[in-house]
Amino acid sequence: MILVIGGAYQGKLDYVKETYGLTDEDVFTCEEGSTAVGFDEKVVDHFERYVLALIKAGQVPERAVGMQLRANRYKGRIIICDDISQGVVPMDATERAWREGVGRTMVRLAGQADKVVRVFCGIPEVVKDETAKEEPVKKTDGLEAVFASEANGAVKPETAKTPEKPAEEIKPADKPHGIGGRGQGAQPRTPFGLPGANPFENYNFGEEGGLTPEEQFRANFEKMKKERAAAKAKAKAEQEAKEKKEE
């Protein structure tokens, strides 16, 4: 069995007829208010109408479909159903039950289906595919070719593994970085938090005078602290001198 789902007017029936070489004579369309299903045809369209008819007849769609599945009524068939689970929850109790019934019924059908396809804007997306076949089915092969693997015991081919690409070497940036992501053109910051030259260009981070890198770093840090304190003191003195002058 093949289950084809999707929104209304998304091209589900056209996809089925073109893919499996079927005509309108191969399609049974469920009528509103009718609990009849044509299992003699290869395609059952608008299955959601059948679910609504079962609900209005006082039946539980999930149970009814479950009994039909156990009786193999859906074997070799293509079931097309509109997805009505999207959108706002209906106010009407019957419509809410219909929405739930279609969802639960599709779960049962999808669990037993050999293939599940969702069609959106005429584009098919295979959700499930357990059909064991040696070659992809051509649209001229007809529906029988889809299930031919059950008779000849074909083995599903293994999917070729895509070779992994080697990791690209990360090259260091050509420019110094300040605030912002790497390569985003951020300006470096001075020890006072202002844009300007690189604050570390006048400091040595290598071994010098017998100091280890850690000891040299601490020395550079203390030197920076002293320069910052001196700058603050100078700014304070200038501010005090300015205030005295204004007095």
N, C-alpha and C positions, 0 to 999 in steps of 0.2 A: 504494500500500500504506500501511496505517496500522498502527503498532506501539503497543500499549498494554502498559505494564509497571507493576509495583508488587508489594507484598508479598502474601502469601497472605491470602485472605478480606478484601480491601480494597475489594471492589465493582467490580472491573474489568469483569466480564461484564455486570453490571447497567447499568453506565455505557454500554457499547457498545450494548446492546439498546435502552436508552431514548433515547440520542442519535441513533441511526441507524434507529430504527423497525424493529428486527429481532425475530425470535422464536427459540425453541429449534430450529426446523427449519432455521434458517440457520447453526447452530453445529455445527462438528465438534470433538469433544473427544478429544484424544490420550489413548490408553490406555497404562498402564504396561507396558513390555516390548514394545511394538509400534512398528515403524518405519514404519507406514502413516500418511499424512497426507491428509486429505480436502480436495483443492483444488477440489472441486466446490461446497463450501459457501462462504459469504461470510466466515465467521469460523472461525479455527482457535484453539481454547482449550487451555490448559495445554501450551504449546509446549515448556516445560522437560522434560516427560515424553518428548517425541520426542527431545530431545537426549540424555537418559540412555539411551534405547533404542539410539541410534546408537553410543554409547560401549561399551555392553555387547556390541554386535554387532561390535566391533572397527573401527568407522569413525571418521573425524575429523569431528565435527559442522560445524566451520567450512567444511571443503571441500565437504561434502555440500550445505550450505545455499548456498554460493557457486555451485555448479553449478545449483541450482534457481533462483537469482536470475538467472543468465545466460540461463536458459530461460524467464524471465518467468512462472514458476509462481506467484509471489506478487502479481502485478499485480492490483489491484482487490480485494485481500483485507485483512482485519483480523486481525492476529496478536496474541494475548494470551499473555503469558508472566509467570510469577512471578519476582520478583527474589530469587534465592537467594544473592546475593553478600555479604549482611550477616551479622554474627554471627561465631562462632568458626570457625576453619579446621578442617574435619573431619579426624578421625584416619584414616579409611578412604581408601585411595588412589583407589578408584573415585569416591567422593563428592567428593574434591578435584578429580579430572578433570572431573566433572560441573559443579562450581562454575565451573571455568575455562572449560569448553566453553560453558556458558550465557552467560557474560560475553562471550566472543569472538564467539559467534553473534549476540548482541544488537547488538554493534558493527557487524557486517556488515549486519544488517537495518535498523538505525537509519540507516546511511549511505545506503541505497537507499530508505528510506521517504519518502513525501510528508509524513507527519505522525507525530510521536512524542508520546504522552501518558503521563504518570505519574499513577496514581491512588493517593491516600492517604486512608484513612478515607472513601471514597466521593467525595472531592473531586478533580476532574481538574486537572492542571497541564500545559499545553502546553509541551513542551520544544523542539519543532521543528515548523514549519508552512510548507511550501512549496506548499500547494494554492492555486493562483491562481483565486480566485473573486471575483465582484463583491459578493455578499452572504453573510453568515454562513449556514451550513447549519442549517435547522430540523430538529428531530427527526422531523417528519412527511415530510421530503423523501426519507428512505431513504438507503441507501448510495450509490446511483447518483449522487446530487447531489454527493457529495464529489468524485467524479472526472469530473463533467460538464465541468469547466473544461478538461480535456485535449482535449475534442472541439471546443468552441466558441472556444478560444483566449482566454479571459477574462484580463484583466490584474489582478494583485493590487493592491488599492488602497493608496495611500500612507498611512502612519500620520500622523495630525495631530499637529503639534508643540504641546506644552503651553507657553503663554507663560511666560517667566521672571518670577518675582515680584521687584519692586524690593527692593533691600537695605534692611533696616530701619535707621533711624538709631540709633546707639548713644549713649545719654544718660549723662552722668557720674553717678556715685553721689551720693546726698545726704549720705551719712555718710563720715567719714574711714576709711581702711583701714589695718589693721595686718597681723598674720599671718593668713593664710587667703585664700580666694578672694574675688573681687569680690562684694559684696552678701551675704557670709556672716556678717556681724555681728561681725567680728574687731575687737578693741580696738586703738587706736593704742599705740605704744610710746614710752617716754621714752628719752633718750640712754643710760640705764643698763639698758635691756632690760626695764623693768618697766611693767605697764599703768598708764596714767594719762592726763594731758592731752596734747594734740598738742605734741610737742617743738619744732615749728617756728613755733608761733604768735607767739613773741617775736622772730622774726628777719625781716629784710627781704630779699626776693629780687628787688626791683625796682632800678631805677637810683636811687642816692642819693649825693649829694655828688660827682657826676661819675664814679662808679664804674660800670664795665660790669657786666652781670649775672654774668659769670664772676668778676670781681674781688670783687663783693659776696658771691657764694657762698663764695669762699675766705675772706673775712673772717668770714662767719657760721660757717664750719667751724672756724676758729682760735678764735673765741669759745667755741664749744661744747667744744673740747678743753680750753681753760683752765678752764671751769666744771667739767668732769669731773675734771680734775686737782685742783682746789681741793676738790671734794667728797670725793675719795679721801684727800687730806691731812687734811681735817677728821675723816673717819671713823677714820683711823689715829691721830690725836692723841687722839680720844675713847677709843679702845681702849687706848692706852698709859696714859692717865690712870686708866682703870678698873682696869687691872692693877696699877698702883702703889698705888691705894687698897686693893685686896684684900690686898696685901702688908703 
